[in-house]
Amino acid sequence: MSVAQCTVFLYLDKVFCYYCAMYIRVRVVAGAKKEVVLRTSETEFVISVKEPARQNLANKRVQGILGETLQIPPRNVRLISGHRSPTKVFSTEL
Protein backbone atom coordinates (compact mmCIF):
# COMPACT_ATOMS: atom_id res chain seq x y z
CA MET A 1 0.00 0.00 0.00
CA SER A 2 1.41 3.35 -0.94
CA VAL A 3 1.13 6.47 1.15
CA ALA A 4 -1.24 7.97 -1.44
CA GLN A 5 -3.79 5.21 -0.72
CA CYS A 6 -3.84 5.81 3.03
CA THR A 7 -6.35 8.01 4.78
CA VAL A 8 -4.33 10.31 7.02
CA PHE A 9 -5.72 11.94 10.17
CA LEU A 10 -4.49 13.94 13.15
CA TYR A 11 -4.31 12.35 16.64
CA LEU A 12 -2.54 13.95 19.61
CA ASP A 13 -0.93 16.51 17.27
CA LYS A 14 0.69 13.74 15.19
CA VAL A 15 -0.25 12.46 11.76
CA PHE A 16 -1.22 8.78 11.52
CA CYS A 17 -2.26 6.58 8.64
CA TYR A 18 -5.78 5.14 8.99
CA TYR A 19 -4.62 1.60 8.15
CA CYS A 20 -1.56 1.69 10.39
CA ALA A 21 -1.38 0.62 14.00
CA MET A 22 -0.19 2.55 17.02
CA TYR A 23 1.91 0.66 19.58
CA ILE A 24 1.44 1.41 23.26
CA ARG A 25 3.77 0.24 26.02
CA VAL A 26 2.01 -0.47 29.33
CA ARG A 27 3.39 -1.32 32.76
CA VAL A 28 0.65 -3.24 34.60
CA VAL A 29 0.21 -3.55 38.36
CA ALA A 30 -2.27 -6.39 38.92
CA GLY A 31 -4.14 -6.93 42.18
CA ALA A 32 -4.08 -3.27 43.22
CA LYS A 33 -6.58 -1.84 45.70
CA LYS A 34 -7.85 0.75 43.21
CA GLU A 35 -7.58 1.25 39.47
CA VAL A 36 -5.24 4.03 38.40
CA VAL A 37 -4.22 5.12 34.91
CA LEU A 38 -1.03 7.18 34.64
CA ARG A 39 0.08 8.37 31.23
CA THR A 40 3.85 8.82 31.23
CA SER A 41 4.13 9.80 27.54
CA GLU A 42 2.03 9.71 24.37
CA THR A 43 2.56 5.97 23.93
CA GLU A 44 3.36 4.79 27.47
CA PHE A 45 1.05 4.11 30.40
CA VAL A 46 1.25 2.73 33.94
CA ILE A 47 -2.07 1.04 34.77
CA SER A 48 -3.11 -0.50 38.10
CA VAL A 49 -6.04 -2.93 38.01
CA LYS A 50 -7.95 -4.76 40.73
CA GLU A 51 -8.07 -8.05 38.81
CA PRO A 52 -5.45 -10.68 39.66
CA ALA A 53 -2.84 -11.78 37.15
CA ARG A 54 -4.60 -15.10 36.57
CA GLN A 55 -6.50 -16.54 33.62
CA ASN A 56 -5.96 -13.39 31.52
CA LEU A 57 -8.21 -11.32 33.82
CA ALA A 58 -5.78 -8.41 34.27
CA ASN A 59 -4.92 -8.32 30.55
CA LYS A 60 -8.59 -8.12 29.57
CA ARG A 61 -9.21 -5.29 32.05
CA VAL A 62 -6.18 -3.35 30.78
CA GLN A 63 -7.48 -3.81 27.24
CA GLY A 64 -10.81 -2.30 28.31
CA ILE A 65 -9.16 0.59 30.15
CA LEU A 66 -7.01 1.44 27.12
CA GLY A 67 -10.10 1.43 24.94
CA GLU A 68 -11.89 3.81 27.30
CA THR A 69 -8.85 6.08 27.66
CA LEU A 70 -8.19 6.33 23.92
CA GLN A 71 -11.94 6.48 23.13
CA ILE A 72 -11.88 3.49 20.80
CA PRO A 73 -13.66 0.12 21.05
CA PRO A 74 -11.76 -2.39 23.22
CA ARG A 75 -11.89 -4.88 20.35
CA ASN A 76 -9.48 -2.59 18.46
CA VAL A 77 -6.85 -2.99 21.21
CA ARG A 78 -4.71 -6.12 20.85
CA LEU A 79 -2.05 -7.51 23.18
CA ILE A 80 1.09 -7.98 21.08
CA SER A 81 3.71 -9.01 23.64
CA GLY A 82 4.09 -9.45 27.38
CA HIS A 83 1.27 -11.92 27.98
CA ARG A 84 2.92 -13.10 31.21
CA SER A 85 4.99 -10.04 31.97
CA PRO A 86 4.10 -6.80 33.78
CA THR A 87 5.48 -4.82 30.82
CA LYS A 88 3.20 -5.22 27.81
CA VAL A 89 2.90 -3.88 24.28
CA PHE A 90 -0.57 -3.26 22.87
CA SER A 91 -1.47 -2.43 19.28
CA THR A 92 -4.39 -0.12 18.58
CA GLU A 93 -6.26 0.48 15.37
CA LEU A 94 -7.40 4.05 15.68
ROKOLLO-654100 format. One line per 2 residues: number of its first residue (from 1); their letters; for each residue x, y, z of N, C-alpha, C, CB. Coordinates in steps of 0.05 Angstrom, whole numbers. Glycine has a CB too. Example, Ala and Ser with C-alpha at 12.3 -4.5 7.8 and 13.67 -1.06 7.14 Angstrom:
1> as> 264,-114,156,246,-90,156,264,-66,156,226,-89,181  257,-45,142,273,-21,143,258,1,157,282,-12,114
# end
This chain:
1> ms> 17,-23,0,0,0,0,18,25,0,-19,0,24  13,42,-18,28,67,-19,16,88,0,30,78,-47
3> va> 32,108,5,23,129,23,-1,144,11,45,149,29  -3,145,-16,-25,159,-29,-51,145,-24,-19,162,-59
5> qc> -51,119,-19,-76,104,-14,-86,106,14,-72,75,-22  -69,115,32,-77,116,61,-94,141,66,-52,117,78
7> tv> -112,138,86,-127,160,96,-112,170,120,-157,152,102  -103,195,119,-87,206,140,-104,224,158,-63,223,129
9> fl> -99,223,185,-114,239,203,-96,248,226,-139,223,215  -105,267,241,-90,279,263,-99,267,290,-93,310,263
11> yl> -80,258,306,-86,247,333,-64,255,351,-90,216,332  -70,269,373,-51,279,392,-29,295,379,-39,255,408
13> dk> -37,313,360,-19,330,345,2,315,329,-4,348,365  -4,290,322,14,275,304,-3,264,281,29,252,319
15> vf> 9,259,259,-5,249,235,-2,219,235,6,262,209  -25,205,232,-24,176,230,-39,167,205,-37,163,256
17> cy> -31,144,195,-45,132,173,-69,116,184,-26,113,156  -91,116,170,-116,103,180,-111,73,182,-139,109,161
19> yc> -96,61,164,-92,32,163,-69,23,181,-88,23,135  -54,41,191,-31,34,208,-39,30,237,-9,55,205
21> am> -22,17,252,-28,12,280,-10,30,297,-23,-17,287  -19,36,321,-4,51,340,4,32,363,-20,76,351
23> yi> 29,31,370,38,13,392,40,28,418,65,1,384  29,16,439,29,28,465,42,9,485,-1,34,474
25> rv> 61,20,500,75,5,520,61,10,547,106,13,522  55,-12,562,40,-9,587,55,-25,608,11,-20,583
27> rv> 58,-13,631,68,-26,655,43,-32,673,90,-9,671  37,-57,678,13,-65,692,19,-73,721,-1,-88,677
29> va> 3,-63,739,4,-71,767,-22,-85,773,9,-47,787  -21,-112,774,-45,-128,778,-50,-132,808,-43,-155,764
31> ga> -76,-134,816,-83,-139,844,-81,-114,861,-66,-160,855  -83,-90,849,-82,-65,864,-108,-60,879,-75,-41,846
33> kk> -107,-43,899,-132,-37,914,-151,-19,898,-124,-23,940  -140,-1,881,-157,15,864,-144,18,837,-162,43,877
35> ev> -161,23,817,-152,25,789,-142,53,784,-174,18,770  -117,55,774,-105,81,768,-93,79,740,-83,88,790
37> vl> -97,100,725,-84,102,698,-66,127,698,-106,105,675  -40,122,694,-21,144,693,-8,143,665,1,140,715
39> rt> -10,165,651,2,167,625,29,181,627,-17,183,605  50,166,621,77,176,625,87,190,599,96,154,632
41> se> 77,182,576,83,196,551,59,190,532,110,186,539  62,198,507,41,194,487,35,165,482,47,208,461
43> te> 55,148,484,51,119,479,59,101,502,67,112,454  60,112,526,67,96,549,48,102,573,96,101,558
45> fv> 40,80,586,21,82,608,31,65,631,-8,74,600  23,72,655,25,55,679,-4,51,688,44,67,701
47> is> -14,26,689,-41,21,695,-43,1,718,-57,10,671  -57,8,740,-62,-10,762,-91,-20,760,-58,4,790
49> vk> -94,-46,762,-121,-59,760,-126,-76,785,-123,-75,734  -151,-79,791,-159,-95,815,-158,-125,809,-187,-88,824
51> ep> -161,-133,784,-161,-161,776,-134,-174,781,-170,-164,747  -134,-199,789,-109,-214,793,-97,-221,766,-113,-239,811
53> ar> -71,-227,767,-57,-236,743,-60,-266,738,-27,-229,745  -85,-274,736,-92,-302,731,-113,-304,709,-103,-315,757
55> qn> -111,-324,693,-130,-331,672,-137,-307,654,-156,-341,685  -117,-291,649,-119,-268,630,-138,-246,640,-129,-278,604
57> la> -145,-246,666,-164,-226,676,-153,-198,676,-172,-234,705  -128,-195,685,-116,-168,685,-111,-158,657,-89,-169,701
59> nk> -103,-175,639,-98,-166,611,-124,-157,598,-87,-189,595  -146,-171,603,-172,-162,591,-181,-136,603,-193,-184,597
61> rv> -176,-131,629,-184,-106,641,-167,-83,630,-182,-108,672  -141,-88,627,-124,-67,616,-132,-60,587,-94,-76,616
63> qg> -140,-81,572,-150,-76,545,-174,-58,545,-156,-103,531  -192,-63,564,-216,-46,566,-210,-18,575,-235,-58,586
65> il> -191,-15,593,-183,12,603,-170,28,580,-164,10,627  -153,15,565,-140,29,542,-161,38,522,-119,11,529
67> ge> -181,21,517,-202,29,499,-217,53,509,-221,6,495  -224,53,534,-238,76,546,-221,101,545,-246,70,575
69> tl> -195,99,552,-177,122,553,-172,134,526,-150,114,565  -169,117,505,-164,127,478,-189,132,463,-147,107,463
71> qi> -212,126,475,-239,130,463,-242,114,437,-244,159,457  -234,88,438,-238,70,416,-250,44,427,-211,64,401
73> pp> -262,28,411,-273,2,421,-251,-16,431,-289,-12,399  -256,-30,454,-235,-48,464,-227,-70,445,-245,-60,490
75> rn> -245,-77,426,-238,-98,407,-216,-89,388,-263,-106,391  -211,-62,386,-190,-52,369,-163,-50,384,-197,-25,359
77> vr> -162,-59,409,-137,-60,424,-128,-89,427,-141,-46,453  -104,-95,416,-94,-122,417,-68,-124,433,-90,-133,388
79> li> -66,-145,448,-41,-150,464,-21,-163,445,-46,-168,489  2,-150,440,22,-160,422,43,-176,436,35,-136,407
81> sg> 54,-166,458,74,-180,473,71,-175,502,103,-173,463  83,-192,519,82,-189,548,58,-202,560,82,-160,554
83> hr> 49,-225,549,25,-238,560,29,-247,589,19,-263,543  53,-254,597,58,-262,624,78,-244,639,69,-290,625
85> sp> 81,-220,628,100,-201,639,85,-176,648,122,-194,619  95,-161,668,82,-136,676,85,-114,655,93,-127,702
87> tk> 106,-116,638,110,-96,616,98,-108,591,140,-89,613  79,-94,579,64,-104,556,65,-85,533,35,-111,564
89> vf> 61,-94,509,58,-78,486,31,-84,473,81,-82,465  15,-63,470,-11,-65,457,-11,-52,430,-33,-53,475
91> st> -26,-61,412,-29,-49,386,-58,-38,384,-23,-69,362  -61,-14,374,-88,-2,372,-93,5,343,-91,22,390
93> el> -117,0,334,-125,10,307,-143,33,312,-140,-13,291  -133,57,307,-148,81,314,-171,86,294,-129,105,314
# end
